[in-house]
Amino acid sequence: MRILLTNDDGIDSKGLHALALAMREHGDVMIVAPDDEYSGASAAFGALHLIQPVVYESDVSGIDESYSVGGPPALCVMFARLGAFGPPPDLIVSGINPGANVGRSIYHSGTVGAALTGRNGGIPGVAVSQAVTGWAADGQAWGDVVDAIDWEPAARIAAAVVDGLLADLPAGAPVLNINVPDLPLAEMKGFRTTPVGTRPPRTMASAVLVPRPGHERSFTVDMDWGDAVEIPADTDVGAVIDGWVSVSWLSRILNDPPPSHKVDAALHTLLGP
């Protein structure tokens, strides 16, 4: 079993290193991670003809193969899948992200985007995120807050998830999104298999352009939080807030039945029958 570890916080992330060490019991671990912060990159590759990403060999204690890439996590996965670092991986494990990736934040998460990119190549994946006390359930954390995170509970939970997944791997390259509350293992209520929520407990409510002094026709953007709302514990968002480990099996993007035929009528008018 060849396991690829990546993240969206960069090769030096302590959460990545803790997760990589926890995966060693399951196979040969290789790290291929961005050389810098790529939070919010989703499953983006970047404009490859412009960015010309550079790869460097890296040193991570306890891991034999480690590389940093000048691009987002999905690009790291694509390079690995295509054989840039030897045989393609059998499993993608992404994280540990500081801040839960739940609700609609999964659309923007580079942590989740890496696992989804692996599935596009037929490789199953697990995305792992650690909630941070004092921040919204789908928020990120930086600086001193990140330095204070205890990564061990999330790493141990990820190891248990991977153990069970590999023992009975479903067909179709599944992707699991794991979110862990910011609690010691003994204080967690347990786990719940949850659907993806439709909103976070608190959202950005407004965005305002603010002129930059001395820069004509140039602005920064100020955003304000809306009021906090109560989230049911039967979604991924609410479960993590309530002290549960959230496990969500992410589907592929599927077509919805058309709600009306007005689009068809408009195209018939333009293009004919």
N, C-alpha and C positions, 0 to 999 in steps of 0.2 A: 504494500500500500504506500503510494507516494502522495504526500499531503503538502499542498501549497498554502502557506500562510501569507496574508496580506492585510492591509488596513488603509484608512484614509487619513491617518494622523502622522504618517511618516515612519521611516525605518528606525528612528530612535525612540519610539513610543514604548514605555514600560508595559503598557497593556498588551502590545503585540508580543513582546518578549515573554511575558508570563503565559500567554496563550500558546506560543510555540513550544515552550518547555512542557506544557500540559499535554501536547499532542504527540510527544515522542513515544509514548506507550502504544500508540496506534499505528505507527509506521515511520517511514523515512520523511523527515520534515525539511522542507526548503522554504526559506523566506524570500519573497520578491515583493517589495513594498516601495511606495513612492519616496523620493528623496526629501519631500517637504510636505507641508499640510495641504490636503486636498479634500477636506470636509465639504460636503455639499456637492461633490462632483457627480453624484449619481452613477450612471453606467457610461459616462463620457470617456472617449478615447483622446479627444483633442484633435487639432488639425495636424495630422502626422507629417504632411508635406511641409509644414511650417515650423513645428516645434523641434523636429529632429531629436527625439529623446535619447539621452545618454544613459548607459548602464554602468554602475560601479560595483565591484565586489565589496562586500561589507563584512564586518565581524560582529557576530552576536553570540554571547557566551552560551555554550551548550548546543549550538546549532552549527552543523558542518557546512551547509550551503546557504548563503545569504547574499542578496543583491538589492541595490537601490536603483530605482528607475526615475528618470526625469519626466514623470507623467502620472496620471491618476491611477487609482487601483484597478479599474477595469482594463486599462492598458497593460498593467502588470500581468493580469490573468490571461489576456489575449496572447501576449508574448510567450508565456509559459505553455499555454495550450498548443501553440504552433511549434514548440520544440526549441525555443531559444536557450533554454537552460537544461537541456537533456530531455529524457522521456517526459511526456506530458503528465500532469498530476492526475490522480484518481479521485481526489477530493479537494475542494476549496474551503478553507476556514478563514474568515475575515473578522478582524477585531483585535483586541477588545476595545470597543469605542467608548470614550468617556462621554456619557450622556446617552439615554435610551433612544433607540430608533423605532418609534411606534407611531400608529396613526398615519396621517398623511405625510409625515416626515420621511417615510420609507421611499417615497418617490424621489427624494433629493439626496438620500444617504449614499455616500461613497462606499460605506461598509457593506450595505445591502447590495449596491450596484455591482460590486465585485463578485458576489455570489451569483447574482442573476446572469452576469456575463459568462461565468463558468457553465451555467446551465445551457446557454446558447450553443456551447460546444459539446453538450452531452455529459458534463461533469457536475455531479451533485455538489451542493454547497451549504455551509452553515455560517450565518452572520451572528456575531455576539456583541452585545452592548451592555454597558454598566450604567444604571441610573446614578444620578448625582444629587444628593440631598441639598435642598435649597434652590434647585433649578427646576424648570418645567420638565415634565416627563419626556418631552421630545426635544429638549434643549441640548446644547453642547456646553462644555466646561473647559476652562483654560487655566494656565498659570498655577497659582498656589492651590486652587481647588483640585486640579488634576493631580498634582504632586501628592495630595493627601489620600488619594483613592487606594483602597485595599483591593488588589486585582485577584487575589487568591479565590474568593468564592465564585466569581464568574468563570475563572479558568477551570475550576473543579466541575462546575455545572456543564461547561462546554465539553469537557472530557467525557462526562457521563452521557451527554447527548450523542456525541460521536460514537461512543461505544455501542449504544443501542441502535443507532442508525446503520452502522456497518454490520451489525449482527443480523439485520433483516432489511437490506437496502431495497426500497421500492424501485420499480421501473420508472423511467422518465426523468431522471436527474432532478430529484426534489431539492427545494431550497427551504431551509428552516431559518426563521428569524428568532433569535433567542435574546430576551431582555431580562436583566437581573436587577432586582432592587438593591439599593445601597444599604445592605444589612449584612451582619455576620450570617454564615450559613445556618446556624442553629436558630436564628430569629426569623428566618423566612417562613411564611405560612405553608409553603409547598409550591406546586406548579399548576398552571392552568394552560390548556390548549385553547388559544383565543383567536377570534377573528380580528382583522385589522380595523381599528377604530376610524371614524370619519373626521374626528377633530381632536386637537390637543386640549388640555385643561385650561390653557390660556393662549390666545392667538395674538398676532400683530393686528392692530385695529386700523392703523392709518400710516401713510407715508407722505412726507412733505418735503418738497425741494427747498433747500436753504442756500441762498447765494453765497459763493465763496468770495470773501473780501479780496479785492485786487485781481480777480479773475473774471473778466467779462464773459457773460453767457455760460457760466460754469457753476455747478451746484454740488452740494452733498445731499444725502437723503437721511432725514430723521424719521425714525419709526417709533410708534408708541404701542405698548401692550394694551389689549382690551381687558375686560374684567375676567377673573377666574370663574370657571364653570365646574359643576360637579360631573364627573365622568363615571358611568356604571363600571363595576368591577368585572363585567363579563366581556370586556374588550381588552386588547393588549395594553392600551393606555391606562385604563382603570386598574387592571390587574397589578401592574408594576407599582402604581401609586399605593395600592392597598397591601403591598408586601409580598406579592406572589411572583414567582418566575413565570414569565410569559413565553409560550412556545407557539409560533404561528407558522403554518405551512403555506408558503406563498405560491399562488397559482401563476400561470402564464397570463399575459394580456390576451383576452378573448374578445371576439366580436359580440356586440349586443345586437338583438333584433332591432331593425329600424323602427323608430317610434311613429314615423309617418312616411308618406311617399312624396312630399313636396320637393325634396331634393331630386328625386327621380324626374318629377315633372319639369323642374328647372333645367335639368340636363337634357331632357328630351327636346325642350324648346331651343336650346343652343345647338345640340348635335343631331337632332332628328331621331326618328324611331330606331 
